[in-house]
Amino acid sequence: MTASRARLFKEYKEVQREKSADPDILLLCDDSNIFKWTALIKGPSETPFEGGVFELAFSIPEQYPLLPPQVRFLTKIFHPNVHFKTGEICLDILKSAWSPAWTLQSVCRAIIALMAHPEADSPVNCDFGNLLRSGDIRGYQSVARIYTRLAAVPKKD
C-alpha cells in the first residue's frame, strides 16, 4: 500500500470515529476512489454565510501528504478568495504553505476560517475583493448573504 493510501485510510478512520466531534464539517470519501472526497461545511456564525451548507470537492494527488489536495467549492459562494465560476480557493495552505501535518479535516477548518475572515488583498475574484478594499463591508455582506440564501441554504419542504 502506498504511503498516500495509508495516510488517507488513517484519516478516513479518524473521520468515522469523530463524526460528532465537529458538527460543522461532514467529510465523505468516495466509495470507489480513496483520492476523491467531498465535504459539507456549515457557514460560520455571524457571517453572511451563516445558515448555509457548502459542498467542497477534494482531489488528492498520489503524492499526498507531501503535496496538498486540490479543493474547490461546488456550491456557489460570493467570496473574494473563491473563483465564482470554478470554485477554486485561494488559500496559502493549499499552495505554498502546505505541510504534511495538515489533514483534510484541518483543511476544512481553514476554509471555514477563511470564509469568516476574507483576505481582500489576495483575491481570486477582484470584484468581490474591491468591495471589501473600498470599505463597502455592508455591500459585500448583503450580496454574500443573498448568494448564500440562493445556493447554500437547504430548501424546506
N, C-alpha and C positions, 0 to 999 in steps of 0.2 A: 504494500500500500504506500502510495506517495505521501510525503510529508504534508502536502496541502490537503489531501483527502483525510488524513488522520486528524489534522487540526480542525477541519470542517465537521467531522463526526464528533469530535470533542465539543465543539461549540453547539452542535445540534443537541447533544445530550444535556448540556448545560441549559439551553433554552427550554427543553422539555421539563427539566427538573425545577426551573424557576419561573414558570409561566406566570404565576400570580405575583411574583416579586416586583415586576414593573408593569403596572396596568396601562401605561401609556404606549407600550410597544408590543406588537404581536409579530414575531418573526416566523416565517414559514419556509421550509425547504421544499423545493420541487421534488416530488416522489421519484422521478426518473433521472434527475441530474443534481448531484450534490453541489455543483458550481452555479446553480441558479436558485436564488432565494427571492422572496418578496417580504415586505414588511408593511404593516398597517401602524401608523403612528398618529397619536392624538395631537391636535394643535395645542400648543402651550396656553395655559390660562392667562388671562389679562393681556392677550394679544389679539390681533384681528383674525387669527386662525383658530381661536377657541371654539370648541363645538364641532370642528371639522375632523374628519378622519382621512388621512392622506396615505396613498399607496406608493411604495417605493419598489423599484426593481433593482436587484443586485446581480451583477455578472462578475463572477470571481475568477481571476486568472489562475492558470495552473501553478504559478509561482507564489500564490498566496501562502503564508502571510508576509512573504518578502516584498510583494507588490500589493498595492491597495485594491480593493474591489472597485468596480465601476458601479456607481449608484446614480439613479435618476428618479425623479418624481414621475409617476404615471398619472397622478391626479394633477390637474391644472392648478397652479398656485401663482399668485401675484406677489413676487418677492425679488428684490434686486440681485440676489445671488443664485437665482434659478432661471434658466433659459425657459421662456414661456412656451415655446413650441416643442423643444426636445426634452425638457425636464432636467437637463444637465445641471449639476450642482457645483458651484464654485466654492470649494472649501479646502483649506490648506492641507488638512489631514488626508484628503483623497488624492493629493498630488505630492508636493514636495515635503510636507511634514509627516508623512506616513511613517508609522513604526509598527513592527510585528506585535507590539504589545496591545494594539487596538484589536477589538473583536467586532463582529457585525453588530452586536448589541450596543457597544460603546459608540460605534459609528452612528447608529440611530439616535443615541443620546446627543451626540454632537450636532446632528442635523436639527433636532428639536431646539437645541440652544441657539443655533443659527437662525431658526425661524423667529425666536424671541428677540434676537439681537442682530438684525441685518447689518452687513458690512457695506455701507454705501460707497466707500472709497474703492472697492474692488468688485464692481457689479459685472455680472454677465449680461444683465439687462439694464442698459444705460438709462432708459426712460424711467424705470422704476427707481433706480439709484438717484437720478436727478431730483425726483420728488423729495427724497429724504435730504439730499445735499442742499437743496434750496430752502430747507426748513419747513416744507409742507407736510408735516407729520400727519395732520388731520386728513389731508387728501390721500396720502399713501394708505393710511389705516382704513379709510372708508372704501377705497377701491379693493384693498385686500380682503376686507370683510365681505364685500359683495361677491367676489370670486370664490371665497370660502363657502358662502351660502349656496352658490350655484353649482360648484363642483365637488365639495367635500362634506357637506352636511348630509348625513343619511336621511333618506326620504321616509316620512312616516306614512303608513297606510291609512 
